[in-house]
Amino acid sequence: MPYEWPPLVPGDADEVARRVAAVLDDAWKRLADKQRAVIVALAGNSRRPYVLAALEEFKRAIRDFRQRADQEAQAFVQGQLPHLYASGAQAAAETLGTSFTWSMFHREALQALAADSYADFLRRSEEAQRMADKFYRAARDAARREVPLLAAGNLTAKQAAKNLADKLVEDHHLAYVVYRNGARVPVQVWAEAAALTKSAVAYNAGTLNRTREAGVTVVEVFDGLDCGWTSHQDPDKAARTLRTVEDAAEWPISHPRCRRGFGPRPDFQETPADQALSAQ
């Protein structure tokens, strides 16, 4: 079945993140549906050719998911990242009373950001693909080795077939992705979080690079009042503090879905010892 998703159009970070998450979640659900078909075939003590046919459908669904992940990642880094980078740079330029143009400095910065974002996005999707591939190999081996032994069709064989199917479901649950650190995350959640994270980093990179280009070395941090500098729990609170551009570039966000932003402060040219600003 072909996918009915139109090309990704650059725009609001939240809307684009929801779009990316919805596309990959759709592809993952199709994959899970094909997995269920394999499980049904095994639990029903179906003949080996039928099980193998269901497995081929599952394998095609893996390829479809990989293709959709690659397409969305490419569309995101080629369209959304430049859009957000430019938006951040233009915001900084307006504060500085100047303009923004795509100089070689900015083009090279965006190229590096896009390459890193694309690679990171695919690494995340590969965790999902790894789980699907693992199930495919386990079910294929069962079809080749164990299904022929269950073909007698007696009660014992039927129960054994169900046990086999239940074991595969238990060991290869596709309702979520299990990362190498043990975290269990639904595909839709990690896809949206990844898109939002890269969006925030791109916008802030544009802001900071235009600020740096103008010779300004200090920025003001706009963040949640409870958000720490290096993590949400960091006691060093970020909101309304002054930081060097270099420090800000090292910590453009502090956690997934972070809403941190920066504003150029040309009135400060020396590191202000991270002093808090009083509300204007």
C-alpha positions in Angstrom: 0.0 0.0 0.0 1.5 3.4 -1.0 2.0 6.1 1.6 -0.3 9.1 1.2 2.0 11.8 2.8 2.7 15.0 0.9 6.2 16.4 0.8 7.3 18.0 4.0 6.9 21.8 3.9 9.2 23.9 6.2 7.3 25.8 8.9 6.5 25.9 12.5 8.8 23.6 14.5 6.0 22.0 16.5 3.9 21.3 13.4 6.8 19.9 11.5 7.8 17.7 14.4 4.3 16.3 14.7 4.3 15.6 10.9 7.6 13.7 11.1 6.4 11.7 14.1 3.1 10.9 12.4 4.8 9.7 9.2 7.2 7.4 11.0 4.5 6.2 13.4 2.3 5.3 10.4 5.1 3.3 8.9 5.8 1.6 12.2 2.2 0.7 12.7 2.2 -0.9 9.3 5.3 -2.9 10.3 3.6 -4.0 13.6 0.5 -5.1 11.6 2.7 -7.3 9.4 4.3 -8.7 12.6 0.9 -9.7 13.9 0.2 -11.5 10.6 3.3 -13.5 11.1 2.3 -14.3 14.7 -1.2 -15.4 13.7 0.3 -17.7 11.1 2.6 -19.3 13.6 0.0 -19.5 16.4 -2.5 -21.1 14.0 0.0 -23.8 13.1 0.0 -22.7 9.5 2.0 -24.5 6.8 5.5 -23.3 6.3 4.9 -21.6 2.9 2.2 -19.5 4.4 4.4 -18.4 7.3 7.3 -17.6 5.0 4.9 -15.5 2.8 3.9 -13.5 5.9 7.5 -13.0 6.8 8.2 -11.6 3.3 5.5 -9.1 3.8 7.1 -8.2 7.2 10.4 -7.8 5.5 9.0 -5.4 2.9 7.4 -3.4 5.8 10.9 -3.1 7.3 12.2 -1.7 4.0 9.2 0.7 3.8 10.0 2.0 7.3 13.6 2.5 6.5 12.7 4.3 3.3 10.2 6.6 5.1 12.8 7.4 7.8 15.4 8.3 5.3 13.0 10.4 3.2 11.7 12.3 6.3 15.3 12.9 7.5 16.4 14.2 4.2 13.4 16.5 3.8 13.9 17.8 7.4 17.6 18.6 7.0 17.2 20.1 3.5 14.1 22.2 4.2 13.3 22.7 7.8 16.8 23.2 9.2 17.7 26.0 6.7 14.4 27.6 7.4 15.0 27.6 11.2 18.6 28.5 11.0 17.7 31.6 8.9 14.9 32.5 11.2 17.3 32.5 14.2 19.9 34.5 12.3 17.4 37.0 11.1 16.1 37.5 14.7 19.6 38.2 15.8 20.2 40.6 12.9 17.1 42.6 13.8 18.3 42.9 17.4 21.6 44.1 16.2 20.1 46.5 13.6 21.7 44.7 10.7 20.6 42.1 8.1 21.3 38.4 7.4 22.7 36.9 4.2 23.7 33.4 3.4 27.5 34.0 3.5 30.0 31.2 3.2 30.3 31.2 7.0 26.6 30.4 7.4 26.4 28.0 4.5 29.3 25.9 6.0 27.8 26.1 9.5 24.4 24.8 8.1 26.1 22.1 6.1 27.8 20.7 9.3 24.6 21.0 11.3 22.6 19.2 8.6 25.2 16.4 8.3 25.2 15.8 12.0 21.4 16.0 12.3 20.8 13.6 9.4 23.3 11.1 10.9 21.7 11.4 14.4 18.2 11.0 13.1 19.1 7.8 11.2 20.9 6.4 14.2 17.7 6.8 16.2 15.6 5.1 13.4 18.2 2.3 13.2 17.4 1.3 16.7 13.8 0.6 15.6 15.0 -1.2 12.5 17.3 -3.3 14.6 14.4 -4.6 16.7 12.3 -5.4 13.6 15.3 -7.2 12.0 15.8 -9.2 15.1 12.2 -10.4 15.1 12.4 -11.2 11.4 15.5 -13.4 11.9 13.9 -15.2 14.9 10.6 -15.9 13.1 12.4 -17.0 10.0 14.5 -19.5 11.9 11.3 -20.8 13.6 9.6 -21.2 10.3 12.5 -23.2 8.9 13.3 -25.3 11.9 10.2 -25.6 14.1 7.1 -25.1 12.0 7.7 -28.3 10.0 7.8 -30.2 13.3 4.4 -28.8 14.3 2.7 -29.9 11.1 1.1 -33.0 12.6 -1.8 -30.8 13.7 -2.6 -32.6 17.0 -3.5 -30.8 20.2 0.1 -30.9 21.4 1.4 -29.4 18.2 -1.2 -26.7 18.3 -0.3 -25.8 21.8 3.4 -25.8 20.9 2.7 -23.5 18.0 0.9 -21.1 20.3 3.7 -21.2 22.8 6.2 -20.5 20.0 4.1 -17.5 18.8 3.7 -16.2 22.4 7.5 -16.4 23.0 8.2 -14.4 19.8 5.8 -11.7 20.9 7.3 -11.6 24.4 10.9 -11.3 23.1 10.2 -9.0 20.2 7.5 -6.5 21.2 7.2 -3.8 18.6 4.9 -1.4 20.6 8.0 0.6 21.4 11.7 0.9 20.7 14.1 -0.4 23.3 17.4 1.5 23.1 20.7 0.1 24.1 20.5 1.8 27.5 17.2 0.0 28.1 14.9 2.9 27.6 11.5 2.0 26.0 10.2 4.7 23.8 7.3 4.7 21.3 8.4 5.5 17.7 6.1 8.6 17.6 7.6 10.0 20.8 11.2 9.7 19.8 10.6 10.9 16.3 8.8 14.1 17.6 11.5 14.7 20.3 14.3 14.3 17.7 12.7 16.7 15.3 12.1 19.3 18.1 15.6 18.9 19.4 17.2 19.5 16.0 14.8 22.4 15.3 15.8 24.2 18.5 19.5 23.6 17.9 19.2 24.9 14.3 17.4 28.1 15.3 19.9 28.8 18.1 22.8 28.1 15.8 21.6 30.7 13.4 21.2 33.2 16.3 24.6 32.5 17.8 26.5 32.5 14.5 25.0 35.8 13.3 25.8 37.2 16.8 29.4 35.9 16.5 29.7 37.2 12.9 28.8 40.7 14.2 31.6 40.6 16.7 29.3 40.3 19.7 30.6 37.9 22.4 27.7 37.9 24.9 24.1 36.7 24.7 21.2 36.8 27.1 19.5 33.4 27.7 15.7 33.0 27.4 14.5 29.8 29.1 12.1 28.3 31.5 12.7 29.7 35.0 13.3 26.1 36.4 15.6 25.0 33.5 19.3 24.4 34.4 22.1 25.3 32.1 23.5 21.8 31.3 20.4 19.8 32.3 16.9 20.6 33.5 18.0 19.7 37.1 21.2 21.7 36.9 21.2 24.2 39.9 22.9 26.7 37.6 19.6 28.2 36.2 19.8 29.6 32.7 16.9 32.1 32.4 17.9 35.8 32.2 21.6 35.1 32.6 24.4 36.4 30.4 26.6 33.8 28.7 29.4 34.0 26.2 28.5 33.0 22.7 31.0 30.1 22.9 29.3 28.8 26.1 25.9 29.1 24.5 27.1 27.2 21.4 28.2 24.4 23.7 24.8 24.3 25.4 22.2 25.5 22.8 19.6 23.4 24.7 19.8 21.4 28.0 17.3 18.6 27.4 14.9 17.2 24.8 12.0 19.6 23.9 14.0 22.4 25.5 12.6 25.9 24.5 15.9 27.8 25.2 16.7 30.8 23.1 19.3 33.6 23.0 19.5 37.3 22.3 22.6 39.3 21.4 23.9 41.7 24.0 26.2 44.1 22.2 26.3 46.2 25.4 28.4 43.5 27.1 31.7 42.6 25.5 33.3 40.9 28.5 32.2 37.7 30.2 29.8 38.9 33.0 30.5 36.0 35.4 27.1 34.5 34.5 25.3 37.2 36.4 21.5 37.2 36.4 19.7 40.1 34.7 17.0 41.9 36.5 13.7 42.0 34.8 13.2 45.0 32.5 
